Amino acid sequence: MAPGNDTTAEQLYGNGVRIGTYLQAATLLLYNFRTAPHDVSRKASGLKLACAASMLAILTSWTLLALRHDFCLVEAFIIIALVTMLYLPALGAISTIHAILYEPAAVLSLFLAAFWNIGAFIWF
């Protein structure tokens, strides 16, 4: 991969993106801890979709920029670490059979994002 690119860095993991990602992950984790374990699966379909949408958006940009070799390895790792942080709040929401059976779109999009993230780690 090429040396760092200031424009790419600002777009993918600049201060605004990092602060937004940290706040979103913290808010989603607080929601998980605040909600009773048996209620998380029924009330957290939006949580799974929010995590998956954020992950897929960032991973799409990451993949396109990686194919063009627009950032260095350290920048690639920072972006993948941010995406991994977004996956953590959704783990509690998919831990029950109710989520897997009755929310297939949310669970499948989350698994797609998780496998894409793993593929990015392997490619990295």
Backbone torsions as a table, in degrees:
resi	resn	phi	psi	omega
1	MET	NA	155.2	-175.9
2	ALA	-76.6	165.5	174.1
3	PRO	-59.7	166.7	-175.9
4	GLY	-57.3	151.5	179.3
5	ASN	-125.8	120.9	-175.4
6	ASP	-62.2	-39.7	-179.5
7	THR	-66.1	-43.6	179.1
8	THR	-64.3	-43.8	-179.8
9	ALA	-61.0	-42.6	-178.9
10	GLU	-67.2	-36.1	-178.3
11	GLN	-74.3	-37.9	-173.9
12	LEU	-93.7	-35.0	-178.7
13	TYR	-145.3	37.3	176.2
14	GLY	-68.1	-179.5	-177.0
15	ASN	-58.2	-43.4	-179.5
16	GLY	-63.7	-42.6	179.8
17	VAL	-66.7	-43.8	-179.5
18	ARG	-65.8	-45.3	179.7
19	ILE	-63.2	-42.5	177.9
20	GLY	-62.4	-41.6	179.3
21	THR	-66.5	-43.9	178.8
22	TYR	-62.4	-44.5	-179.7
23	LEU	-65.6	-40.8	178.8
24	GLN	-64.6	-46.1	179.9
25	ALA	-64.2	-41.6	179.6
26	ALA	-64.7	-42.5	179.3
27	THR	-64.0	-42.8	179.8
28	LEU	-67.6	-37.1	176.3
29	LEU	-66.2	-41.1	177.2
30	LEU	-62.4	-38.2	176.6
31	TYR	-61.0	-43.4	179.3
32	ASN	-62.8	-42.1	-177.7
33	PHE	-73.8	-28.8	-177.4
34	ARG	-79.3	-31.2	-177.3
35	THR	-85.0	142.1	178.0
36	ALA	-62.8	145.8	-176.3
37	PRO	-55.8	-36.5	-179.0
38	HIS	-77.0	-17.4	179.3
39	ASP	-93.4	-15.0	-175.2
40	VAL	-61.4	-44.2	-174.8
41	SER	-66.3	-35.2	-178.4
42	ARG	-79.4	-30.2	-175.8
43	LYS	-98.6	-3.2	-169.3
44	ALA	-110.8	24.3	177.2
45	SER	-66.6	-35.9	175.3
46	GLY	-65.8	-33.6	178.1
47	LEU	-63.8	-44.5	179.0
48	LYS	-64.5	-42.3	180.0
49	LEU	-68.0	-38.6	178.9
50	ALA	-65.0	-44.6	178.2
51	CYS	-63.2	-46.1	-178.5
52	ALA	-64.9	-41.4	-179.9
53	ALA	-64.3	-43.0	178.7
54	SER	-64.7	-43.5	179.6
55	MET	-63.3	-45.1	-178.4
56	LEU	-65.7	-37.6	178.8
57	ALA	-64.1	-47.1	-178.8
58	ILE	-68.3	-41.1	-179.5
59	LEU	-67.6	-32.1	175.8
60	THR	-64.0	-47.8	177.6
61	SER	-62.0	-42.1	-179.1
62	TRP	-61.2	-44.6	-178.0
63	THR	-65.2	-43.9	179.3
64	LEU	-62.4	-42.0	179.0
65	LEU	-71.8	-32.9	177.8
66	ALA	-68.9	-36.0	177.5
67	LEU	-65.7	-30.8	178.7
68	ARG	-90.1	-2.3	-179.1
69	HIS	58.1	49.6	-176.8
70	ASP	-93.6	-2.9	178.3
71	PHE	-144.2	164.9	-177.4
72	CYS	-89.4	176.9	-176.1
73	LEU	-64.5	-37.3	179.9
74	VAL	-64.9	-43.0	177.5
75	GLU	-63.3	-38.6	177.8
76	ALA	-62.3	-42.0	179.4
77	PHE	-66.2	-40.2	179.5
78	ILE	-60.2	-43.5	-178.5
79	ILE	-66.9	-42.8	179.5
80	ILE	-65.1	-37.2	177.4
81	ALA	-64.7	-39.5	176.3
82	LEU	-62.6	-41.3	180.0
83	VAL	-66.6	-39.5	178.1
84	THR	-62.6	-37.0	178.4
85	MET	-63.3	-32.0	178.5
86	LEU	-72.5	-22.4	-179.0
87	TYR	-76.5	-28.4	-174.1
88	LEU	-59.4	-44.2	179.9
89	PRO	-63.4	-27.9	-177.1
90	ALA	-78.3	-16.6	-179.1
91	LEU	-61.3	-39.6	178.8
92	GLY	-68.1	-27.3	-177.4
93	ALA	-81.1	-18.1	-180.0
94	ILE	-106.0	14.2	-174.4
95	SER	-82.7	-3.4	-178.8
96	THR	-113.5	160.0	180.0
97	ILE	-69.5	-27.8	179.0
98	HIS	-59.9	-43.1	-179.4
99	ALA	-65.4	-39.3	-177.2
100	ILE	-71.9	-38.4	-176.6
101	LEU	-80.4	-39.0	-169.8
102	TYR	-105.8	-3.2	178.6
103	GLU	-133.1	61.2	-173.8
104	PRO	-67.0	-33.7	-178.8
105	ALA	-65.4	-43.7	-179.9
106	ALA	-66.7	-43.8	-178.1
107	VAL	-68.4	-42.0	179.7
108	LEU	-66.5	-40.4	178.1
109	SER	-67.2	-34.7	177.2
110	LEU	-68.3	-41.9	177.2
111	PHE	-66.5	-37.6	175.6
112	LEU	-60.2	-45.7	178.9
113	ALA	-64.7	-39.1	-179.9
114	ALA	-66.8	-43.1	178.8
115	PHE	-68.6	-34.8	175.7
116	TRP	-64.6	-39.4	177.7
117	ASN	-64.6	-42.1	177.5
118	ILE	-64.1	-42.2	176.5
119	GLY	-61.7	-36.3	177.1
120	ALA	-66.7	-39.5	176.1
121	PHE	-62.3	-42.3	-180.0
122	ILE	-66.5	-42.3	179.2
123	TRP	-65.3	-36.5	-179.0
124	PHE	-63.8	NA	NA
